[in-house]
Amino acid sequence: MAGDPAGRPPAVDPAVEPAADSAVDEAAAPAPRRARAAIPEHAWETAVKLVGAAREVHLVCHVSPDGDALGSALAAGLALRSLGVDAFVSFGDDPQVVPASLSFLPGQDLLIPAAEVPDAPELVVVFDVASEHRLGLLCDKALAARELIVIDHHSSNNGFGSCRLIDPAAPATAVLADELLRRLGVPLTHDIAVCLYTGVATDTGSFKYTATTPATHELAARLLATGIRQDLISRQLWDTASFGYLKVLAAALERARLEPEAAGGRGLVWTVVPHADRERHGVAMDEVEGLIDVVRKAAEAEVALVLKEGEDGSFYGSSRAKGAVDLGAVCAGLGGGGHAYAAGFTSYDDAATTVERFRTLLENELRD
């Protein structure tokens, strides 16, 4: 392209290319997804009443947020701000760092540090959080709120909160966030659509995972009708990485081990990303989140596991399966949780011990 000696297309922020009319004509768009049977109608009515009556709302997602968590929270924040509500978004990390892959998301001016969230807020809405400990530094503050709405799609959700909008069949928390915003009567703008699309695309693996339904594509169509650039969003989410990441990836793949006899003979492939590798190449933890999606491609393995070492020596485990085992149950045995096909946990054992515990839980789950 003219003007760029490398022939690269110009860098464009997918959050700043609105359509000529940033609000969608709902009558012309595909019908929105209706409430799922898994969530009682009275729960939706309670949530709408609580949000509608609140003067100030704190929207919280889990620590080390992914696109579904942060996208859902920011979409809700933008929506509530359009209704004149004082809305704030936060997550319980210190320092609070938005992953580089999500730096394009609009609404980040709503973000406040965990320390600035009141000790006993009027109303807290949490997104994509399966259990209290995933709130990190905001756990006690959220539980002390006068009302706590939980919006989530994890099958491992433990049922905390005073109002629960939990549907394990939903392909993403963003789908439930969209339903809430529809019920609140919020027009779907370009910026809200960017956030929701990021959430849906992230948790469906770009619409590849089994939870993706015709309704998921109908929602995507409605979001695309606002004029968002899904190509730029996808490039930022999956197709952009530092050279340092490539070096860390290469080392992790060289270190990978295949155990054909594991998982009841269905196979386990696993690897470790030491902290020293990331430090050597200047790679942040959030940059290696997608490494599991490379390792899981091994045709000989039903289950894939990647252990990423943190600065304190603990390991964050990401796992994926192809359908023969419930990884949410397996990772729950390690203090984590998630979905049948994708789940995670944190381990304070060494890598070898962690893999052995994971392997044992995997065998037990297959025998049950």
C-alpha positions in Angstrom: 0.0 0.0 0.0 1.3 3.4 -0.9 3.0 5.2 1.9 4.0 2.0 3.8 7.4 0.6 2.7 6.4 -2.8 4.2 3.1 -2.9 2.2 1.1 -3.2 5.4 -2.5 -1.9 5.5 -3.0 1.2 7.7 -3.5 0.5 11.4 -7.2 1.0 12.2 -8.7 0.9 15.7 -11.9 -1.3 15.3 -13.5 0.7 18.1 -13.4 4.0 16.2 -14.9 3.2 12.9 -18.6 3.6 13.6 -21.3 3.3 10.9 -22.8 6.5 9.5 -25.6 6.0 12.0 -24.1 4.4 15.1 -27.5 3.2 16.5 -29.1 0.2 14.8 -32.7 0.3 13.7 -33.9 -2.6 15.8 -36.9 -3.1 13.6 -34.7 -3.7 10.6 -32.3 -6.0 12.4 -32.8 -9.7 13.1 -34.9 -10.4 16.1 -32.9 -10.5 19.3 -32.4 -13.7 21.1 -35.1 -14.2 23.7 -34.5 -15.2 27.3 -33.3 -18.8 27.8 -35.4 -21.2 29.8 -32.5 -21.8 32.2 -33.0 -18.3 33.7 -36.4 -17.8 35.3 -38.3 -14.8 34.1 -38.5 -13.4 37.6 -34.7 -13.3 37.8 -34.6 -11.1 34.7 -37.4 -8.9 36.1 -35.5 -8.5 39.4 -32.2 -7.6 37.6 -34.0 -5.0 35.4 -35.7 -3.5 38.5 -32.4 -3.4 40.5 -30.4 -1.8 37.7 -33.2 0.6 36.9 -33.5 1.9 40.4 -29.8 2.2 41.1 -28.0 5.5 41.3 -24.6 4.0 41.0 -23.6 0.6 39.6 -20.2 -1.1 39.8 -19.6 -3.6 37.0 -17.0 -6.2 37.8 -15.4 -9.0 35.8 -12.9 -11.7 36.8 -9.2 -11.2 37.4 -7.0 -11.3 34.2 -10.1 -10.7 32.1 -10.6 -12.2 28.7 -12.7 -10.7 25.9 -16.0 -12.1 27.2 -15.5 -10.8 30.7 -14.2 -7.3 29.9 -16.3 -6.9 26.8 -19.5 -7.7 28.7 -18.7 -5.4 31.5 -17.8 -2.5 29.3 -20.8 -3.0 27.1 -23.0 -2.8 30.2 -21.1 0.3 31.4 -21.6 2.1 28.1 -25.3 1.2 28.1 -25.9 2.4 31.6 -24.0 5.6 31.0 -26.3 6.2 28.1 -29.2 5.9 30.5 -27.7 8.5 32.8 -26.6 6.0 35.5 -23.2 6.4 37.2 -21.5 3.3 36.0 -18.0 2.1 36.8 -16.1 -1.0 35.6 -13.3 -2.8 37.5 -11.5 -6.0 38.1 -9.6 -7.2 41.1 -6.0 -7.1 39.9 -3.3 -4.8 41.2 -1.9 -3.5 39.0 -5.0 -3.4 36.8 -3.8 -4.1 33.3 -6.0 -4.5 30.2 -4.5 -7.2 28.0 -2.9 -5.9 24.9 -5.3 -7.9 22.7 -8.2 -6.0 24.2 -6.7 -2.5 24.1 -9.1 -1.5 21.3 -12.3 -2.0 23.4 -14.3 1.2 23.8 -15.5 2.4 27.2 -12.2 2.0 29.0 -12.6 5.5 30.5 -15.2 3.7 32.8 -12.4 1.6 34.4 -11.4 2.4 37.9 -8.8 0.6 40.2 -10.1 -2.0 42.6 -9.1 0.3 45.5 -11.6 2.9 44.3 -14.6 0.6 44.5 -16.6 1.4 47.7 -16.4 -1.2 50.5 -20.1 -1.7 50.4 -21.5 -0.6 47.0 -25.2 -0.1 46.4 -25.2 -2.5 43.4 -22.6 -4.7 41.9 -23.0 -6.7 38.7 -20.4 -9.3 38.0 -19.7 -10.8 34.6 -18.3 -14.2 33.6 -17.4 -15.0 37.2 -18.0 -18.6 38.3 -17.0 -18.3 42.0 -16.2 -15.5 44.4 -12.4 -16.1 44.5 -12.2 -15.2 40.8 -13.1 -11.6 41.9 -9.6 -11.2 43.4 -9.2 -8.0 45.3 -12.9 -7.2 44.8 -14.3 -10.3 46.4 -15.1 -8.8 49.8 -16.5 -5.6 48.3 -18.7 -7.4 45.9 -20.1 -9.7 48.6 -20.7 -6.7 50.9 -22.9 -5.0 48.2 -26.5 -4.3 49.1 -27.4 -6.3 45.9 -25.2 -8.5 43.8 -26.2 -9.6 40.3 -24.3 -12.5 38.8 -24.3 -12.8 35.0 -22.5 -16.0 33.9 -22.5 -19.0 31.6 -20.1 -21.4 33.5 -21.5 -24.8 34.4 -19.2 -24.7 37.4 -20.8 -21.5 38.8 -21.4 -22.0 42.6 -24.5 -19.9 42.8 -23.3 -16.9 44.7 -25.1 -13.5 44.5 -28.5 -12.2 45.4 -29.8 -12.2 41.8 -28.4 -14.9 39.4 -28.6 -14.8 35.6 -26.7 -18.0 35.0 -27.1 -20.1 31.8 -24.5 -22.8 31.1 -26.0 -23.3 27.7 -25.2 -19.7 26.7 -22.1 -19.6 24.4 -20.8 -16.5 26.1 -21.6 -14.2 29.0 -21.9 -11.4 26.4 -25.1 -13.1 25.1 -26.7 -12.7 28.5 -25.4 -9.2 28.8 -27.1 -8.4 25.4 -30.3 -9.8 26.7 -30.2 -7.6 29.8 -29.4 -4.5 27.8 -32.3 -5.3 25.5 -34.7 -5.6 28.4 -33.4 -2.2 29.7 -34.3 -0.7 26.4 -30.8 0.5 25.5 -30.2 1.2 21.8 -27.5 -0.9 20.3 -24.7 1.5 19.4 -21.5 0.8 17.5 -19.3 0.9 20.7 -21.6 -1.5 22.6 -21.6 -3.8 19.6 -17.8 -3.9 19.5 -17.7 -5.0 23.1 -20.4 -7.6 22.8 -19.0 -9.0 19.5 -15.6 -9.3 21.2 -17.2 -11.3 24.0 -19.2 -13.6 21.7 -16.3 -14.2 19.3 -13.8 -14.8 22.1 -15.8 -17.5 23.9 -17.1 -19.3 20.8 -13.5 -19.5 19.4 -14.6 -17.3 16.5 -17.9 -19.3 16.3 -16.1 -22.7 16.1 -17.1 -24.2 19.5 -20.0 -26.5 20.0 -22.1 -24.1 22.1 -22.5 -21.9 19.0 -26.1 -22.0 17.8 -28.1 -20.3 15.0 -29.2 -17.7 17.6 -25.5 -17.0 18.2 -25.0 -16.1 14.5 -28.3 -14.1 14.6 -26.8 -12.0 17.4 -23.5 -11.6 15.5 -25.5 -10.4 12.5 -27.3 -7.8 14.6 -24.0 -6.6 16.0 -22.4 -6.5 12.5 -25.3 -4.3 11.4 -23.9 -1.5 13.5 -21.0 -1.2 11.1 -18.3 -2.7 13.3 -15.2 -4.1 11.6 -15.1 -7.8 12.6 -12.0 -8.3 10.5 -10.0 -5.7 12.6 -11.4 -7.1 15.8 -10.4 -10.6 14.8 -6.9 -9.5 13.8 -6.4 -7.9 17.1 -7.7 -10.9 19.1 -6.0 -13.7 17.3 -3.7 -12.6 14.5 -1.4 -10.1 16.2 1.6 -11.1 18.4 5.0 -9.8 19.3 8.1 -11.5 17.9 8.9 -12.4 21.5 5.7 -14.4 21.7 6.8 -16.5 18.7 10.1 -17.3 20.5 8.2 -18.4 23.6 5.8 -20.4 21.5 8.6 -22.2 19.7 10.2 -23.2 23.1 6.8 -24.3 24.5 6.2 -26.5 21.4 9.7 -28.0 21.6 9.0 -28.8 25.3 5.5 -30.3 24.6 4.9 -33.9 25.5 2.4 -36.4 24.1 1.0 -39.1 26.4 -1.1 -41.4 24.1 -2.1 -43.7 27.1 -3.5 -40.8 29.2 -7.2 -39.8 29.3 -8.3 -43.4 29.1 -6.1 -44.0 26.0 -7.5 -41.0 24.2 -4.3 -39.0 24.7 -3.0 -36.0 26.5 -0.7 -33.3 25.1 0.8 -30.8 27.5 3.6 -28.3 27.9 4.9 -25.6 30.2 5.8 -22.0 29.8 8.4 -21.0 32.4 8.4 -17.5 33.7 12.0 -17.3 32.6 11.0 -17.7 29.0 8.5 -14.9 29.2 10.9 -12.6 31.0 13.7 -13.3 28.5 11.6 -12.3 25.6 9.5 -9.5 27.3 6.2 -11.4 27.0 3.4 -10.7 29.4 1.2 -13.4 30.8 -1.9 -12.4 28.8 0.1 -12.8 25.5 0.5 -16.5 26.0 -3.3 -17.2 26.6 -3.7 -18.3 23.1 -0.9 -20.8 23.2 -3.4 -23.6 24.3 -5.2 -23.2 20.9 -2.0 -24.2 19.1 -1.2 -27.2 21.4 -4.8 -28.5 21.3 -4.4 -29.1 17.5 -2.6 -32.4 18.1 -4.8 -35.1 16.4 -3.4 -37.8 18.8 -4.7 -36.1 22.0 -8.3 -35.7 23.3 -7.1 -33.3 26.0 -4.5 -30.5 25.9 -3.0 -28.7 28.9 -0.7 -25.7 29.1 0.9 -24.6 32.4 2.0 -20.9 32.5 4.3 -20.0 35.3 3.7 -16.7 37.1 6.1 -14.4 38.8 5.5 -16.0 42.1 6.2 -19.6 40.9 2.5 -20.6 40.7 1.1 -22.1 37.5 -2.0 -21.1 35.7 -3.4 -24.1 33.8 -5.4 -23.8 30.6 -7.0 -27.0 29.3 -9.1 -28.0 26.2 -10.9 -31.2 25.3 -12.8 -32.5 22.2 -15.9 -33.9 23.9 -15.1 -37.1 25.7 -14.4 -35.5 29.1 -15.8 -32.7 31.3 -12.8 -30.4 31.9 -14.9 -28.2 34.1 -15.2 -31.1 36.6 -11.5 -32.0 36.2 -10.3 -28.4 36.9 -12.8 -28.0 39.8 -10.7 -30.7 41.5 -7.7 -28.4 41.3 -9.6 -25.4 42.6 -10.6 -24.0 39.2 -13.5 -24.6 36.9 -15.0 -23.7 33.5 -16.7 -25.5 30.8 -16.7 -29.1 29.6 -14.5 -28.2 26.6 -12.4 -25.5 28.1 -11.4 -24.9 31.7 -8.6 -23.6 33.9 -7.1 -23.5 37.4 -4.2 -22.2 39.4 -1.7 -24.5 41.0 0.9 -23.8 43.7 2.6 -27.2 43.2 5.6 -27.6 40.8 4.8 -28.4 37.1 5.4 -32.2 37.4 3.1 -32.5 40.4 0.5 -30.4 38.8 0.5 -32.5 35.6 0.3 -35.7 37.7 -2.7 -34.3 39.7 -4.4 -33.2 36.4 -3.8 -36.6 34.9 -5.2 -38.5 37.9 -8.4 -36.3 38.0 -8.8 -36.8 34.2 -8.7 -40.6 34.6 -11.2 -40.4 37.5 -13.6 -38.3 35.5 -13.5 -40.8 32.7 -14.2 -43.6 35.0 -17.2 -41.9 36.7 
